[in-house]
Amino acid sequence: MAIGFGSYEIARSGMFVNERSLFVTGHNISNVNTPGYSRQQAMIATGPYQKFGEHQLGLGADIQQIRQIRHQFLDNIYRNESTLLGYWETRNKTFQEIQTILGDPMEEGLQNALNQFWDSWHELSKEPDSLTVRALVRQRSEALVYQINHMGQQLDKLQRDLDHQVSLRIGEVNDITKQIAALNKAIFSAEVTGDEANDFRDQRNLLIDRLSKLADVDATEMKDGQVDITLAGHYLVYKGVNMELYAAEREPGDIFCVPKLLGEDIEIPIKSGIIKGLLDSRGESVADEGSMDGGISALEGSTAIIPDLKRRLNLIVGGMAKSINDLHKDGKTLGKPPSQGEDFFVAINSEYPIRLGNLQLNDNLVDLNNIVAAAMEDGSTGDNSVALAIANMRNNPVIKDINRDLSIDDAYQFIILGIGSGGAESVRMTENQSRLVASTDAQRNSIMGVSMDEEMSNMMKFKFAYTASSRAINVIDEMIETVITKMGIVGR
């Protein structure tokens, strides 16, 4: 009878494993649209065996594990490509902002103001004695000064905004690592007793995916199921503890922040991701923005986008102001008697060189007679040599580049082409990385994602198996009833 009653255990185990499998199938179906969810699978194995004479009789089935279906290799690829995508997306947004600020080549920016400035001097060369044309020169000059200073203010604001974004992203990193540390504790507490913490693992993997887009972190799962997160060799998460970053100046007095490890004055060198894109766009420092060293193309390939742009624009602004001032000071005013010309452009703050945001017209030019058009000692009527020389500066080489001299217009066009080239590269790299990330995500979702067709097929399979096991119990009942109530009564 032992074998007969053992049949109940076989049928019972069949009902149990198929019931649990139906629970898993239902859980998969209910989470088909849950972000980051990985489908689960009940791993069914044969139950224990019982020795019966020379034979072994199986005693049914059992659930070994409710496993999570993921592909670690594809997860790693996805996170690496996502890190690069975050970097290039950030650079692409910066170039878009810069193109909006410059306004070229849509005739809304500095080039248009320069064209009108040169044209006004050309008109003055035609009528060097005209106060009306001199008024036009002053008006166009004021417009050029406003455009240059406004461009500088917008670039400064963009840098401040990017710096603020760095602080916000550092805060986001801290928030994510705090959640990962809490999930580490929850996963360890659940799995140390033999349970599965698959849903907690899904939440943690989704957080790691997001963290990987922010910075080039390394995630390593330990034997106890907890994940350690490191960045540039420094722990951000160790088991159930997270170490926070904070935004601080690299050196006392710096106006920009860098990520440092809380409690220690250690800068964390981030190599990729959104935060690295912000740091490269903003620039690590502003020490070289006003420098006149190098040339227009001296920093080709530089990662510091805005400081590089400001340095090259300052080179043009400073070169233009110096060249025009030299010509203007050598000429004679239209006054009676004529006097020596003065600087046409001056610095707002004389302690700093002329550059973006530090440019204005000489206050003495309010008197239109002080706008110089003539070079002759007596300021002779009809002498247009200074006005003509300034008008021709748009084509004459006045800016020192590495291998050649450039006109102001050519130098600015080099900058526009550089920004266009950098923007096109960032668009191309963003599109390429987007395709790589989407392709990798599709591959891993084909493995870990929930397929409704497959789950419906499993549902039917487990349902019929459960029904069959329950029918087996009924058959065993009938067999036992026959043995107990019917056998041994014949002939009474």
Secondary structure, 3 states (H helix, E strand, C coil): CHHHHHHHHHHHHHHHHHHHHHHHHHHHHHCCCCCCCCCEEEEEEECCEEEECCEEEECCEEEEEEEECCCHHHHHHHHHHHHHHHHHHHHHHHHHHHHHHHCCCCCCCHHHHHHHHHHHHHHHHHCCCCHHHHHHHHHHHHHHHHHHHHHHHHHHHHHHHHHHHHHHHHHHHHHHHHHHHHHHHHHHHHHCCCCCCHHHHHHHHHHHHHHHHHCCEEEEECCCCCEEEEECCEEEEECCEECCEEEEECCCCCCCEEEEECCCCEECCCCCCHHHHHHHHHCCCCCCCCCCCCCCCCCCCCCCHHHHHHHHHHHHHHHHHHHHHHHHHHCECCCCCCCECCCCEECCCCCCCCCCCCCEECHHHHCHHHCCCECCCCCCCCCCHHHHHHHHHHCCCCEECCCCEECHHHHHHHHHHHHHHHHHHHHHHHHHHHHHHHHHHHHHHHHHCCCHHHHHHHHHHHHHHHHHHHHHHHHHHHHHHHHHHHCCCCCC
